[in-house]
Amino acid sequence: MTDILLVDDQKILLEGLKKLFEPATDITVCATCALAELAEEACLRYRPDLVLMDICMESRTSGIRVCRRLKERFPQLRVVMMTGMSELAFIGWARDAGADSFIYKEASGDAFLDCIRRTMAGEHIFPHIKGRDTFGASEANLTERELEILQLVCRSMSREEIAERLAISKRTVGFHIGNMLAKTGHRSIVGLAVEAAEKGLTSMEAQNEHERKGGDSPLP
């Protein structure tokens, strides 16, 4: 029997996955967790064989970072990362974090069951991708204003909230977001925000360093 811990901040998805696994005689959901920060504690308490975890959650950390910590602390634990975002860069980040497999949320129920069974059998299931999808935030020359906006995106703020916080128009926020996507090659601002958070590019220390190195002046 494979015991699974489900980690996702969408309760409706957690319930859906639990129902999906109920008919399986070889898989059982031992616990669910709606906060990424509690995944380690849940693993200590329930001792799952596999963690099925979302990448993007409204929390202080990302699934990628939690995956890295789980694999370091529980070497025998299998981790399958999932996402509903079409950001191909997530696949590479999941690999680098030590994830055993990767699946998109829109996959069929049979695909989820197959992915889990094959992962427990020692296989590594990842979507096939060609080439490189992004240039990377660390390789792009982001301005201080762009970094400031990116930091607020990482805090799950909407464009309206960002505009109000920075006393600029929503259109200006969209202009800067468009520039960041063009510079980095990301398809979505969420994907870029996850990468930036992982690399510490939106921390206050990173912004100070950017300023010390003579970064561009903030734009209005």
Salt bridges, closest charged atoms under 4 A:
ASP8 OD2 - LYS105 NZ 2.96
ASP26 OD2 - ARG117 NE 2.90
GLU37 OE2 - ARG60 NE 3.41
GLU40 OE2 - ARG69 NE 2.75
GLU40 OE1 - ARG73 NH1 3.26
ASP54 OD2 - LYS105 NZ 2.99
GLU87 OE2 - HIS186 ND1 3.26
ASP100 OD2 - LYS71 NZ 2.90
ASP114 OD2 - ARG118 NH1 3.19
GLU123 OE1 - ARG118 NH2 2.95
ASP133 OD1 - ARG187 NE 3.61
GLU139 OE2 - ARG132 NH2 2.97
GLU146 OE1 - LYS183 NZ 2.98
GLU148 OE1 - ARG145 NH1 2.84
GLU160 OE2 - LYS170 NZ 2.80
GLU195 OE1 - HIS186 NE2 2.69
GLU195 OE2 - LYS199 NZ 2.58
GLU198 OE2 - ARG65 NE 3.90
GLU198 OE1 - ARG68 NH1 3.39
GLU209 OE1 - ARG212 NH2 2.31
GLU209 OE2 - LYS213 NZ 3.71
